[in-house]
């Protein structure tokens, strides 16, 4: 799972990267040739509860990779796109989701952009740049199809014409200012597009980087932007990156005290934003627990028990017999007592085709 973090210069993009990864990368207009790479841990309060119950040697949350692309990629905001962006477009197309960081804060310690602060304008600018990239990909493919058409057999020509018609439909959608993530396509059409990687097809999380004194208005800000930009594949989160970066450098207990001193809610905007990204990717977690390890395992929604077993180790999927399944809530209520869970029928046996639910605690029985 790879998140691509994008933003215009002075948006607070690298500050956001530091906040969600716990790194301490220098901020202030990163213009390097390669993205910063980091790993973020998906917040899951269930792990702390399991740690209290089972006292494991280690606790391992689910993780996601994230890449912080330099703001200089968007320094040229002409409609024809920038060479800076073209340098990264293939990498962006391989990401699983995009994260826009857009500036809504004013801080005398951070220079103002030349054209002022306007988060909505910046969202549109980022959209335009990526849309132009996808249109360019489609145009090049259509030109290639047209040049090859005369040499094709009749049956091949019919398939090529169908494919060109699909690409033209997508081009028209993009030219109307709509990203491909909002275009409905049939299963057959999606299969025909296998091999393409369109940037605007990636799900999107927009992080509105707000003033520290606007944190109390987070819900209202998110609602406002969701009305304008939110879709089934686009999530909005408001986020004071400077506060979250400071807290990312603290121990968990210290961060809790710091949040209380600032009058902030116990759950950080950072944690909610990460969970939004996790959900956008169509992911959730199953859990394993014991004296050695408590762990959250990331899986796509709809994963079966045997496939989940393979996430732990390929031998478990190959030799899968059955899974013993307990919901997290039942395990918590029984304080981890196997006898209580079995007596109350809260641990059940499931076969390989069982679809794993979020928070299921699995114990896999296998034989190889």
N, C-alpha and C positions, 0 to 999 in steps of 0.2 A: 504494500500500500504506500503510495508516494503522493504527497501533497506538494504542489508547486505554488510557492508564495510569490505574488506579484504586487507591485505598487509603483507609483510614480516617485521621483526623488522627493525626499523630505516628508514622506507619508508616515514614517515610523515603522516601516516594513521590517528592518533588521532588528529594531527594538522588540517587535512582535515575535520574530524568530527566536531571540534570546529568551523572551518570556515563556514560550511554549516548550523550548528544548532545555532551558537551564544553562545554556552557553553564555559566553560573555564576549561576543564578537563586537569589534569596534563599530560604532554607528556614525552617522553623519555623512551620508551620501556615498555609499559603497558603489564603486564603479569598476570592479575587477572583471576579469574575463570569465570566471567560472562561478557558479552558485555556491553558497555555503550549504553544507549538508549536515543535517542533524536528525536525531530520533526523539520523538515525543512519546510520552507514556500516557495512555488513555485513562483518565481518572475513573475509578470504580470503587465506591465506598464499601461494596460488598467484600472486597479483599481484606480491609482492615477488620471487619467483623469475623471473617474466617481466621484471620491471624490470631485474634483474641481467643477463639474457640480451640484452635488446633495447635497453636504455638509452633509453627513450622520453622525450619532452618532459614528459609528464604521465601520472599513474596515477589512474584513476577507479574506485572500488569501487561496488558496488551500494548503493542507499540505500533507506531506509524513513522515512516521516513518522511522528512520534509526537506525541501530545497528552496533556499532563499535566493531568488534571481536578482541581479543588480538592477537598481532603478534606472541606470543609464540605458537599459534596453528600451526604455520608453521616453528617452530624452527628445527624440524626434517624433512629434505627435501629428505629423501630416497624414492625410488620408491614404497616401500611398504606402504607409508603414515605414518603419525605421530599419536601417541595416542592423542596428543593435538587437532588435527583436528577432530578425531573421536568423541571427547567429544561434539563437536558443530554441527556435520553433520546433525542431525535431525532438528535443528533450521535453519540451512542454507537452507535445502530443503524446508522449509516452507516460505522462503522469496519470494518476487515477482520479484526481480532483484538483481544481484550482482554488486558490485562496487569494482574493483581492484584499489588500490593506489600503483603505482610503482615509484621507486626513479630514477630520472634523474639529480639530483642536487648534487653539492659538496659544503659543507659548513663547515668551520673549527670549527664552534660551535656545529656541529652535528657529532658524531662519524661515521667513515666509516664502512660499513659492512665488515666482515672478508674477503669476496671474492670480494670486490670492488663494484662499481656502474655500473649496467648494467640492464637497464629497460626491454629490450627485454628478457633477460634471466629470469628476475623475473616474467614476464608474463607467460613464458613457465613453470616455477616452479609452479606457482599457478594453471595453467591449469592441470599440471600433478597430483598434489595433489587431485584435485576435480575429475579428470577422474578416478583415482584409487578408489576413494570412490564409484563412480557410477558402475564401473566394479564389485566391491565387492558386491554391492546390487544385481546386475543381477546374479552373480555366485551363491549367496545364494538362490535366487528364483529358478534358474534352478535346483539346487540340490534338492530342495523341490519338484518340479514338477516331477523329475525323481523318487524320493522315493514314490510318491503317485500314479504313473502311473498304476502300476499293480492292484491296488484296484479300479480303475475307470471303469465305464461302457463304452461300445464302443463309444457312442455319447459324453460322457464326455472326453474320451481319445482323440477324434478328436479335440475338442476345446483346450485341454491342449497342444497337439502337435502344433497347430496353434500359441498358445500363446508363447510356447517355441521358435518357429521359429522366432517370432517377437523379442523376447529378445535377441536371438543369433545375429540377424541382428544389433541390437543396440550395442551389445558387440563388434562385429567386427568393427563397426564405431568408437567406443571409442578406441579400440586397435590400430587403424590407427592414433591415436593422434587427432581425431576430437571430439569436444563436441557435445552433443546431440542436442543443439540448431541449429546446421547446418544440421541435418538429416531430410529429407523430409519424412513425414508419412501421410497416408491417414486419413480421418475423422474417418473411422472405426477403424484404428489402434490406433488413439488417444483415442477413446472411450474405447478401450480395456485396455488402460494403465491408466484409471481413478483409482485413489487410490495410484498410485506410485508418489513419489516426487524425481525426479532426479535433482541433483544440477546443472549439466552442461546443463540442459534444460532451466535454467533461462536466460533471456536476460542479457547482460553484458555491463557495462560502464567501460572503462579503463581510469583512471585519471593518466596522466603522470605528476608527481610532478617535476617541472622544477626550474632552478635557477631564482632568481629575475631579473637578467640582461638578461634573455632569453625571457622575456614576449613579447617583440616586435616581436619575431619569432614564436609566438604561432601558427599561421595559418600553417606555414611551418612544424612545429613539428607535428601537428595534421595530416597533409597530409601524412607525412612520415610513421607514425605509422598506419594510416588508410589503406595504401597500403598493409601493412604486416599483420594486424590483424583485420581490419574492415570487417564486414559482415552485412547482413540485420538485424541481431539481436545483433550486437556488435558495440557500438559507442566509439569513441575516443575523449578525451578532454585533452588539456594541461592546467596546473593549477599550479601557484606558491602559495602553501598552506600557507607559512609564511605571505605573503602579505595579502591574503584573510582572514586569521585568525585575523590579526591586524584590518582590516577594519570591520570585523564582530562585533568588540567590540565598534565601533564608531556609533554615530547617523548618519542617512542617509545623512544629509547635510555635516557633517564632512567627511564622507567617500568620497563623491563626490569631495570635495576640496583636500583630500589626493590623490585621483586618479589623479586629474589634476596636482598636484605638482610633481607626479612621471612620468608624461607624458603618463599615461595609458589611453586606450579608456574608454568612459563613461560606457559601459557595461562590467561588470566583467566576468572573466573566470568562477567564481563560479556560476553566474546566468546562463550562457550558459550550464554549466555542469548539473545543476539541471534540466533545461528544457530538456536536452538530456535524462536524466533518466526518466522524466515524459513521454516523447514521446516513449521511449523504452517499457514502461509499457502499451502502447496503450491507453493512457489517453489524454483527453483534458478538457477544462472547459466551462461550460455555466455560465452566470452572472445573478445576480439579483441586482437591485439598487432601492434606495429610501431614504427618510430622516432618517429612522432608521438604515439602513445597506446597504453597498455595499459588495457583496460577490462573490467569484469565487467558483464554485461547481465542484469538480473533477468527471468525468464520463468516462467510457470506450467509445472509438470511436464506433459509431453505436447505441448508446443509443437512445431510442425513447422519445418523449415528455412526455408520461405518466410515463415512468421509471425515467426520470429526475425529474418529479414532486415528485415521491416517495423519491428521494434523499433529498428533502427539508423536507417532512413529509409524513408518510405513508397514512394519510388521503387524501392528495392531489392526490395521485395515485389511491386510492380506489374510490374517488368521482370525478375523472377527467372529465371535460366537454370539455375544449379546452385550448389552450395556445395562448397567444398573443406574437408574436415573432418580435423582432427588432434586426438587426445586430448591433454590437458595432460601426462599422464605420458610419452607418446611424444615430445612437443615438448621436455620437460625433458631426457629421456635423450639426445636428439640435439643438445642445446644450441642449439636453434633453427635448425639447419642444414637448409635446404630440400632440398639435394641428398641428404643422409643420409636424410631422411624419405621422399623419393620412391624412393630406391634400395631401401629396406627395405619399401616398400609401406605406410608408416605414414600417409601422406596420401591420402585417398580422395575420390572424387567422389560426391556424394549429390544426389538430386532434391528437389523441393519437399515431398514427403510424408515425408521422413526425419524421425523424431522425435529431437530434439536431446537429448543426454545432458548431465548436469552436467559442467562442465569441458571440453566440446568447444571447440576453437579454430576459429572459422569465418572463411572468406574467401569473400565472396559475389560471384559473377559475374552481371551483370545487363545489360539493354539496354532503354532507354526512348527 
